[in-house]
Amino acid sequence: MTLTQALIEEATKKSGLIWVEGPTGPSRALWHVWHEGAVHLVGGPGEQPLEGLALEDGGVATVTVRSKDKGGRLVMWIGRVTVLEPRGEAWAGAVAELKGKRLNAPDAEAIEERWARDCRVLRIEPNGATGELPDGSLATRPLPTSATTRQPMPAALPKLLRKGLGRKKGR
């Protein structure tokens, strides 16, 4: 294993979040697992959105990996995308790993069936090429979404926060 391959593998394994950019569209932050020498991720209804990334079987993706503790970019690598066939051997192995990392699944006992029916499980295998990390910020406007957190603050929240701060001071 070369030094570059080791850096890609270790950085990607340890990072819970990667930025993936397909041939079109903006890069998107996605959760993943590292399994059998590649990134595996799931997307579709009820999971992380993959639309707009044009991640197709045999295509190419650029993956940017951040430091888990500092949040800065560590490495950018190029990989080949494979769409795993639902219920196939490679799919089953990847799904077993992904299930363990999926937080707050509404249907944990039926998640495999839902992923096989409605979602895509992708494998992105590094091809050994790394990209140049940019010097400046890559900050962009958030993608449009129907999700919102803009609601009035509960009237009791400031009082609860003050109580919590008071307990910490007393320790």
mmCIF file of the C-alpha atoms, coordinates in Angstrom:
data_MODEL
# 
_entry.id   MODEL 
# 
loop_
_atom_site.group_PDB 
_atom_site.id 
_atom_site.type_symbol 
_atom_site.label_atom_id 
_atom_site.label_alt_id 
_atom_site.label_comp_id 
_atom_site.label_asym_id 
_atom_site.label_entity_id 
_atom_site.label_seq_id 
_atom_site.pdbx_PDB_ins_code 
_atom_site.Cartn_x 
_atom_site.Cartn_y 
_atom_site.Cartn_z 
_atom_site.occupancy 
_atom_site.B_iso_or_equiv 
_atom_site.pdbx_formal_charge 
_atom_site.auth_seq_id 
_atom_site.auth_comp_id 
_atom_site.auth_asym_id 
_atom_site.auth_atom_id 
_atom_site.pdbx_PDB_model_num 
ATOM 1   C CA . MET A 1 1   ? 0.000   0.000   0.000   1.00 0.00 ? 1   MET A CA 1 
ATOM 2   C CA . THR A 1 2   ? 1.394   3.392   -0.965  1.00 0.00 ? 2   THR A CA 1 
ATOM 3   C CA . LEU A 1 3   ? 1.513   6.376   1.361   1.00 0.00 ? 3   LEU A CA 1 
ATOM 4   C CA . THR A 1 4   ? -1.249  8.083   -0.658  1.00 0.00 ? 4   THR A CA 1 
ATOM 5   C CA . GLN A 1 5   ? -3.523  5.040   -0.403  1.00 0.00 ? 5   GLN A CA 1 
ATOM 6   C CA . ALA A 1 6   ? -2.886  4.818   3.340   1.00 0.00 ? 6   ALA A CA 1 
ATOM 7   C CA . LEU A 1 7   ? -3.711  8.520   3.794   1.00 0.00 ? 7   LEU A CA 1 
ATOM 8   C CA . ILE A 1 8   ? -6.936  8.178   1.802   1.00 0.00 ? 8   ILE A CA 1 
ATOM 9   C CA . GLU A 1 9   ? -8.037  5.101   3.727   1.00 0.00 ? 9   GLU A CA 1 
ATOM 10  C CA . GLU A 1 10  ? -7.202  6.318   7.238   1.00 0.00 ? 10  GLU A CA 1 
ATOM 11  C CA . ALA A 1 11  ? -8.580  9.825   6.753   1.00 0.00 ? 11  ALA A CA 1 
ATOM 12  C CA . THR A 1 12  ? -11.794 8.539   5.181   1.00 0.00 ? 12  THR A CA 1 
ATOM 13  C CA . LYS A 1 13  ? -12.298 5.827   7.812   1.00 0.00 ? 13  LYS A CA 1 
ATOM 14  C CA . LYS A 1 14  ? -11.991 8.300   10.648  1.00 0.00 ? 14  LYS A CA 1 
ATOM 15  C CA . SER A 1 15  ? -14.154 11.025  9.161   1.00 0.00 ? 15  SER A CA 1 
ATOM 16  C CA . GLY A 1 16  ? -17.873 10.605  9.760   1.00 0.00 ? 16  GLY A CA 1 
ATOM 17  C CA . LEU A 1 17  ? -18.693 13.031  6.958   1.00 0.00 ? 17  LEU A CA 1 
ATOM 18  C CA . ILE A 1 18  ? -17.279 13.449  3.459   1.00 0.00 ? 18  ILE A CA 1 
ATOM 19  C CA . TRP A 1 19  ? -18.043 15.851  0.625   1.00 0.00 ? 19  TRP A CA 1 
ATOM 20  C CA . VAL A 1 20  ? -18.862 14.086  -2.622  1.00 0.00 ? 20  VAL A CA 1 
ATOM 21  C CA . GLU A 1 21  ? -19.007 15.795  -5.997  1.00 0.00 ? 21  GLU A CA 1 
ATOM 22  C CA . GLY A 1 22  ? -20.198 14.047  -9.125  1.00 0.00 ? 22  GLY A CA 1 
ATOM 23  C CA . PRO A 1 23  ? -19.674 15.104  -12.731 1.00 0.00 ? 23  PRO A CA 1 
ATOM 24  C CA . THR A 1 24  ? -22.423 17.715  -12.318 1.00 0.00 ? 24  THR A CA 1 
ATOM 25  C CA . GLY A 1 25  ? -23.879 19.716  -9.481  1.00 0.00 ? 25  GLY A CA 1 
ATOM 26  C CA . PRO A 1 26  ? -22.400 20.976  -6.242  1.00 0.00 ? 26  PRO A CA 1 
ATOM 27  C CA . SER A 1 27  ? -20.552 18.809  -3.750  1.00 0.00 ? 27  SER A CA 1 
ATOM 28  C CA . ARG A 1 28  ? -22.682 17.447  -0.963  1.00 0.00 ? 28  ARG A CA 1 
ATOM 29  C CA . ALA A 1 29  ? -21.846 16.406  2.602   1.00 0.00 ? 29  ALA A CA 1 
ATOM 30  C CA . LEU A 1 30  ? -22.716 12.736  3.094   1.00 0.00 ? 30  LEU A CA 1 
ATOM 31  C CA . TRP A 1 31  ? -22.317 10.178  5.882   1.00 0.00 ? 31  TRP A CA 1 
ATOM 32  C CA . HIS A 1 32  ? -20.648 6.957   4.875   1.00 0.00 ? 32  HIS A CA 1 
ATOM 33  C CA . VAL A 1 33  ? -18.749 3.874   5.959   1.00 0.00 ? 33  VAL A CA 1 
ATOM 34  C CA . TRP A 1 34  ? -15.384 2.604   4.767   1.00 0.00 ? 34  TRP A CA 1 
ATOM 35  C CA . HIS A 1 35  ? -15.748 -1.069  3.859   1.00 0.00 ? 35  HIS A CA 1 
ATOM 36  C CA . GLU A 1 36  ? -13.496 -3.364  1.831   1.00 0.00 ? 36  GLU A CA 1 
ATOM 37  C CA . GLY A 1 37  ? -11.282 -0.600  0.454   1.00 0.00 ? 37  GLY A CA 1 
ATOM 38  C CA . ALA A 1 38  ? -13.969 1.900   -0.557  1.00 0.00 ? 38  ALA A CA 1 
ATOM 39  C CA . VAL A 1 39  ? -16.551 4.393   0.636   1.00 0.00 ? 39  VAL A CA 1 
ATOM 40  C CA . HIS A 1 40  ? -20.105 3.071   0.814   1.00 0.00 ? 40  HIS A CA 1 
ATOM 41  C CA . LEU A 1 41  ? -23.136 5.310   1.162   1.00 0.00 ? 41  LEU A CA 1 
ATOM 42  C CA . VAL A 1 42  ? -26.887 5.092   0.865   1.00 0.00 ? 42  VAL A CA 1 
ATOM 43  C CA . GLY A 1 43  ? -29.246 7.675   -0.571  1.00 0.00 ? 43  GLY A CA 1 
ATOM 44  C CA . GLY A 1 44  ? -32.847 8.018   -1.593  1.00 0.00 ? 44  GLY A CA 1 
ATOM 45  C CA . PRO A 1 45  ? -36.259 8.608   0.004   1.00 0.00 ? 45  PRO A CA 1 
ATOM 46  C CA . GLY A 1 46  ? -35.891 8.829   3.770   1.00 0.00 ? 46  GLY A CA 1 
ATOM 47  C CA . GLU A 1 47  ? -32.105 8.916   3.479   1.00 0.00 ? 47  GLU A CA 1 
ATOM 48  C CA . GLN A 1 48  ? -29.528 11.456  2.362   1.00 0.00 ? 48  GLN A CA 1 
ATOM 49  C CA . PRO A 1 49  ? -30.307 13.075  -1.007  1.00 0.00 ? 49  PRO A CA 1 
ATOM 50  C CA . LEU A 1 50  ? -28.123 12.075  -3.962  1.00 0.00 ? 50  LEU A CA 1 
ATOM 51  C CA . GLU A 1 51  ? -30.103 13.763  -6.737  1.00 0.00 ? 51  GLU A CA 1 
ATOM 52  C CA . GLY A 1 52  ? -28.155 16.362  -8.674  1.00 0.00 ? 52  GLY A CA 1 
ATOM 53  C CA . LEU A 1 53  ? -24.819 14.613  -8.123  1.00 0.00 ? 53  LEU A CA 1 
ATOM 54  C CA . ALA A 1 54  ? -25.112 12.371  -11.203 1.00 0.00 ? 54  ALA A CA 1 
ATOM 55  C CA . LEU A 1 55  ? -23.421 9.472   -9.437  1.00 0.00 ? 55  LEU A CA 1 
ATOM 56  C CA . GLU A 1 56  ? -23.899 6.669   -11.933 1.00 0.00 ? 56  GLU A CA 1 
ATOM 57  C CA . ASP A 1 57  ? -22.398 3.213   -12.297 1.00 0.00 ? 57  ASP A CA 1 
ATOM 58  C CA . GLY A 1 58  ? -18.922 3.496   -13.824 1.00 0.00 ? 58  GLY A CA 1 
ATOM 59  C CA . GLY A 1 59  ? -18.829 7.272   -13.288 1.00 0.00 ? 59  GLY A CA 1 
ATOM 60  C CA . VAL A 1 60  ? -16.301 9.338   -11.421 1.00 0.00 ? 60  VAL A CA 1 
ATOM 61  C CA . ALA A 1 61  ? -16.682 11.189  -8.122  1.00 0.00 ? 61  ALA A CA 1 
ATOM 62  C CA . THR A 1 62  ? -14.413 13.572  -6.243  1.00 0.00 ? 62  THR A CA 1 
ATOM 63  C CA . VAL A 1 63  ? -14.337 12.988  -2.490  1.00 0.00 ? 63  VAL A CA 1 
ATOM 64  C CA . THR A 1 64  ? -13.072 15.582  -0.018  1.00 0.00 ? 64  THR A CA 1 
ATOM 65  C CA . VAL A 1 65  ? -12.289 14.290  3.455   1.00 0.00 ? 65  VAL A CA 1 
ATOM 66  C CA . ARG A 1 66  ? -12.225 16.477  6.542   1.00 0.00 ? 66  ARG A CA 1 
ATOM 67  C CA . SER A 1 67  ? -10.467 16.070  9.856   1.00 0.00 ? 67  SER A CA 1 
ATOM 68  C CA . LYS A 1 68  ? -12.874 14.703  12.444  1.00 0.00 ? 68  LYS A CA 1 
ATOM 69  C CA . ASP A 1 69  ? -11.432 16.781  15.281  1.00 0.00 ? 69  ASP A CA 1 
ATOM 70  C CA . LYS A 1 70  ? -10.535 20.073  13.551  1.00 0.00 ? 70  LYS A CA 1 
ATOM 71  C CA . GLY A 1 71  ? -12.960 19.992  10.612  1.00 0.00 ? 71  GLY A CA 1 
ATOM 72  C CA . GLY A 1 72  ? -10.357 21.113  8.052   1.00 0.00 ? 72  GLY A CA 1 
ATOM 73  C CA . ARG A 1 73  ? -9.825  19.416  4.694   1.00 0.00 ? 73  ARG A CA 1 
ATOM 74  C CA . LEU A 1 74  ? -7.257  16.605  4.825   1.00 0.00 ? 74  LEU A CA 1 
ATOM 75  C CA . VAL A 1 75  ? -7.293  15.012  1.408   1.00 0.00 ? 75  VAL A CA 1 
ATOM 76  C CA . MET A 1 76  ? -9.221  15.138  -1.843  1.00 0.00 ? 76  MET A CA 1 
ATOM 77  C CA . TRP A 1 77  ? -9.342  11.969  -3.930  1.00 0.00 ? 77  TRP A CA 1 
ATOM 78  C CA . ILE A 1 78  ? -10.908 10.709  -7.141  1.00 0.00 ? 78  ILE A CA 1 
ATOM 79  C CA . GLY A 1 79  ? -12.867 7.462   -7.235  1.00 0.00 ? 79  GLY A CA 1 
ATOM 80  C CA . ARG A 1 80  ? -14.931 5.221   -9.480  1.00 0.00 ? 80  ARG A CA 1 
ATOM 81  C CA . VAL A 1 81  ? -18.621 4.868   -8.622  1.00 0.00 ? 81  VAL A CA 1 
ATOM 82  C CA . THR A 1 82  ? -20.354 1.497   -8.547  1.00 0.00 ? 82  THR A CA 1 
ATOM 83  C CA . VAL A 1 83  ? -24.082 1.161   -7.898  1.00 0.00 ? 83  VAL A CA 1 
ATOM 84  C CA . LEU A 1 84  ? -24.491 -2.038  -5.903  1.00 0.00 ? 84  LEU A CA 1 
ATOM 85  C CA . GLU A 1 85  ? -27.186 -4.464  -7.013  1.00 0.00 ? 85  GLU A CA 1 
ATOM 86  C CA . PRO A 1 86  ? -29.857 -4.766  -4.279  1.00 0.00 ? 86  PRO A CA 1 
ATOM 87  C CA . ARG A 1 87  ? -29.579 -7.958  -2.249  1.00 0.00 ? 87  ARG A CA 1 
ATOM 88  C CA . GLY A 1 88  ? -26.342 -8.978  -3.990  1.00 0.00 ? 88  GLY A CA 1 
ATOM 89  C CA . GLU A 1 89  ? -23.337 -10.185 -1.997  1.00 0.00 ? 89  GLU A CA 1 
ATOM 90  C CA . ALA A 1 90  ? -21.495 -6.827  -2.143  1.00 0.00 ? 90  ALA A CA 1 
ATOM 91  C CA . TRP A 1 91  ? -24.734 -4.970  -1.326  1.00 0.00 ? 91  TRP A CA 1 
ATOM 92  C CA . ALA A 1 92  ? -25.425 -7.182  1.717   1.00 0.00 ? 92  ALA A CA 1 
ATOM 93  C CA . GLY A 1 93  ? -21.926 -6.611  3.122   1.00 0.00 ? 93  GLY A CA 1 
ATOM 94  C CA . ALA A 1 94  ? -22.140 -2.853  2.617   1.00 0.00 ? 94  ALA A CA 1 
ATOM 95  C CA . VAL A 1 95  ? -25.650 -2.643  4.075   1.00 0.00 ? 95  VAL A CA 1 
ATOM 96  C CA . ALA A 1 96  ? -24.578 -4.567  7.182   1.00 0.00 ? 96  ALA A CA 1 
ATOM 97  C CA . GLU A 1 97  ? -21.924 -1.892  7.806   1.00 0.00 ? 97  GLU A CA 1 
ATOM 98  C CA . LEU A 1 98  ? -24.201 1.032   6.890   1.00 0.00 ? 98  LEU A CA 1 
ATOM 99  C CA . LYS A 1 99  ? -26.987 -0.157  9.223   1.00 0.00 ? 99  LYS A CA 1 
ATOM 100 C CA . GLY A 1 100 ? -24.626 0.073   12.171  1.00 0.00 ? 100 GLY A CA 1 
ATOM 101 C CA . LYS A 1 101 ? -23.853 3.725   11.382  1.00 0.00 ? 101 LYS A CA 1 
ATOM 102 C CA . ARG A 1 102 ? -27.395 4.843   10.510  1.00 0.00 ? 102 ARG A CA 1 
ATOM 103 C CA . LEU A 1 103 ? -28.648 7.023   13.345  1.00 0.00 ? 103 LEU A CA 1 
ATOM 104 C CA . ASN A 1 104 ? -32.321 7.438   14.248  1.00 0.00 ? 104 ASN A CA 1 
ATOM 105 C CA . ALA A 1 105 ? -33.741 5.214   11.532  1.00 0.00 ? 105 ALA A CA 1 
ATOM 106 C CA . PRO A 1 106 ? -37.541 5.270   11.763  1.00 0.00 ? 106 PRO A CA 1 
ATOM 107 C CA . ASP A 1 107 ? -37.746 1.631   10.655  1.00 0.00 ? 107 ASP A CA 1 
ATOM 108 C CA . ALA A 1 108 ? -34.576 -0.020  11.961  1.00 0.00 ? 108 ALA A CA 1 
ATOM 109 C CA . GLU A 1 109 ? -35.983 -3.541  11.711  1.00 0.00 ? 109 GLU A CA 1 
ATOM 110 C CA . ALA A 1 110 ? -37.131 -3.108  8.079   1.00 0.00 ? 110 ALA A CA 1 
ATOM 111 C CA . ILE A 1 111 ? -34.353 -0.809  6.875   1.00 0.00 ? 111 ILE A CA 1 
ATOM 112 C CA . GLU A 1 112 ? -32.737 -3.365  4.553   1.00 0.00 ? 112 GLU A CA 1 
ATOM 113 C CA . GLU A 1 113 ? -36.001 -3.973  2.741   1.00 0.00 ? 113 GLU A CA 1 
ATOM 114 C CA . ARG A 1 114 ? -36.639 -0.220  2.349   1.00 0.00 ? 114 ARG A CA 1 
ATOM 115 C CA . TRP A 1 115 ? -33.102 0.377   1.070   1.00 0.00 ? 115 TRP A CA 1 
ATOM 116 C CA . ALA A 1 116 ? -33.444 -2.474  -1.439  1.00 0.00 ? 116 ALA A CA 1 
ATOM 117 C CA . ARG A 1 117 ? -36.810 -1.163  -2.648  1.00 0.00 ? 117 ARG A CA 1 
ATOM 118 C CA . ASP A 1 118 ? -36.388 2.635   -2.578  1.00 0.00 ? 118 ASP A CA 1 
ATOM 119 C CA . CYS A 1 119 ? -32.715 3.624   -2.236  1.00 0.00 ? 119 CYS A CA 1 
ATOM 120 C CA . ARG A 1 120 ? -29.362 3.272   -3.927  1.00 0.00 ? 120 ARG A CA 1 
ATOM 121 C CA . VAL A 1 121 ? -26.276 1.912   -2.198  1.00 0.00 ? 121 VAL A CA 1 
ATOM 122 C CA . LEU A 1 122 ? -23.123 3.257   -3.812  1.00 0.00 ? 122 LEU A CA 1 
ATOM 123 C CA . ARG A 1 123 ? -19.487 2.226   -3.615  1.00 0.00 ? 123 ARG A CA 1 
ATOM 124 C CA . ILE A 1 124 ? -16.799 4.801   -4.439  1.00 0.00 ? 124 ILE A CA 1 
ATOM 125 C CA . GLU A 1 125 ? -13.393 3.185   -4.786  1.00 0.00 ? 125 GLU A CA 1 
ATOM 126 C CA . PRO A 1 126 ? -10.296 5.409   -4.862  1.00 0.00 ? 126 PRO A CA 1 
ATOM 127 C CA . ASN A 1 127 ? -8.345  5.176   -8.095  1.00 0.00 ? 127 ASN A CA 1 
ATOM 128 C CA . GLY A 1 128 ? -5.139  6.426   -6.465  1.00 0.00 ? 128 GLY A CA 1 
ATOM 129 C CA . ALA A 1 129 ? -5.395  9.981   -7.803  1.00 0.00 ? 129 ALA A CA 1 
ATOM 130 C CA . THR A 1 130 ? -5.587  12.886  -5.403  1.00 0.00 ? 130 THR A CA 1 
ATOM 131 C CA . GLY A 1 131 ? -6.726  16.402  -6.151  1.00 0.00 ? 131 GLY A CA 1 
ATOM 132 C CA . GLU A 1 132 ? -5.178  19.704  -5.144  1.00 0.00 ? 132 GLU A CA 1 
ATOM 133 C CA . LEU A 1 133 ? -6.687  21.100  -1.973  1.00 0.00 ? 133 LEU A CA 1 
ATOM 134 C CA . PRO A 1 134 ? -7.850  24.683  -2.527  1.00 0.00 ? 134 PRO A CA 1 
ATOM 135 C CA . ASP A 1 135 ? -6.316  27.516  -0.534  1.00 0.00 ? 135 ASP A CA 1 
ATOM 136 C CA . GLY A 1 136 ? -9.519  29.451  0.078   1.00 0.00 ? 136 GLY A CA 1 
ATOM 137 C CA . SER A 1 137 ? -12.940 28.710  1.464   1.00 0.00 ? 137 SER A CA 1 
ATOM 138 C CA . LEU A 1 138 ? -15.356 26.572  -0.509  1.00 0.00 ? 138 LEU A CA 1 
ATOM 139 C CA . ALA A 1 139 ? -18.375 27.962  1.329   1.00 0.00 ? 139 ALA A CA 1 
ATOM 140 C CA . THR A 1 140 ? -21.528 28.137  -0.794  1.00 0.00 ? 140 THR A CA 1 
ATOM 141 C CA . ARG A 1 141 ? -25.189 28.880  -0.240  1.00 0.00 ? 141 ARG A CA 1 
ATOM 142 C CA . PRO A 1 142 ? -27.127 25.925  1.187   1.00 0.00 ? 142 PRO A CA 1 
ATOM 143 C CA . LEU A 1 143 ? -29.160 23.907  -1.288  1.00 0.00 ? 143 LEU A CA 1 
ATOM 144 C CA . PRO A 1 144 ? -32.902 24.669  -1.302  1.00 0.00 ? 144 PRO A CA 1 
ATOM 145 C CA . THR A 1 145 ? -34.867 22.479  1.097   1.00 0.00 ? 145 THR A CA 1 
ATOM 146 C CA . SER A 1 146 ? -38.298 22.257  2.656   1.00 0.00 ? 146 SER A CA 1 
ATOM 147 C CA . ALA A 1 147 ? -36.725 21.603  6.075   1.00 0.00 ? 147 ALA A CA 1 
ATOM 148 C CA . THR A 1 148 ? -36.818 24.525  8.462   1.00 0.00 ? 148 THR A CA 1 
ATOM 149 C CA . THR A 1 149 ? -35.831 25.417  12.003  1.00 0.00 ? 149 THR A CA 1 
ATOM 150 C CA . ARG A 1 150 ? -37.324 28.925  11.966  1.00 0.00 ? 150 ARG A CA 1 
ATOM 151 C CA . GLN A 1 151 ? -39.930 28.764  14.698  1.00 0.00 ? 151 GLN A CA 1 
ATOM 152 C CA . PRO A 1 152 ? -40.542 31.003  17.695  1.00 0.00 ? 152 PRO A CA 1 
ATOM 153 C CA . MET A 1 153 ? -38.360 30.189  20.676  1.00 0.00 ? 153 MET A CA 1 
ATOM 154 C CA . PRO A 1 154 ? -40.369 28.529  23.482  1.00 0.00 ? 154 PRO A CA 1 
ATOM 155 C CA . ALA A 1 155 ? -41.122 31.048  26.218  1.00 0.00 ? 155 ALA A CA 1 
ATOM 156 C CA . ALA A 1 156 ? -39.566 28.856  28.926  1.00 0.00 ? 156 ALA A CA 1 
ATOM 157 C CA . LEU A 1 157 ? -36.273 28.268  27.104  1.00 0.00 ? 157 LEU A CA 1 
ATOM 158 C CA . PRO A 1 158 ? -34.342 31.303  28.440  1.00 0.00 ? 158 PRO A CA 1 
ATOM 159 C CA . LYS A 1 159 ? -35.290 30.378  32.016  1.00 0.00 ? 159 LYS A CA 1 
ATOM 160 C CA . LEU A 1 160 ? -34.257 26.748  31.480  1.00 0.00 ? 160 LEU A CA 1 
ATOM 161 C CA . LEU A 1 161 ? -30.935 27.828  30.010  1.00 0.00 ? 161 LEU A CA 1 
ATOM 162 C CA . ARG A 1 162 ? -30.234 30.115  32.978  1.00 0.00 ? 162 ARG A CA 1 
ATOM 163 C CA . LYS A 1 163 ? -30.976 27.241  35.382  1.00 0.00 ? 163 LYS A CA 1 
ATOM 164 C CA . GLY A 1 164 ? -28.585 24.975  33.506  1.00 0.00 ? 164 GLY A CA 1 
ATOM 165 C CA . LEU A 1 165 ? -25.826 27.582  33.618  1.00 0.00 ? 165 LEU A CA 1 
ATOM 166 C CA . GLY A 1 166 ? -26.362 28.082  37.350  1.00 0.00 ? 166 GLY A CA 1 
ATOM 167 C CA . ARG A 1 167 ? -25.830 24.375  38.048  1.00 0.00 ? 167 ARG A CA 1 
ATOM 168 C CA . LYS A 1 168 ? -22.587 24.311  36.110  1.00 0.00 ? 168 LYS A CA 1 
ATOM 169 C CA . LYS A 1 169 ? -21.220 27.229  38.129  1.00 0.00 ? 169 LYS A CA 1 
ATOM 170 C CA . GLY A 1 170 ? -22.038 25.517  41.399  1.00 0.00 ? 170 GLY A CA 1 
ATOM 171 C CA . ARG A 1 171 ? -19.953 22.409  40.669  1.00 0.00 ? 171 ARG A CA 1 
# 
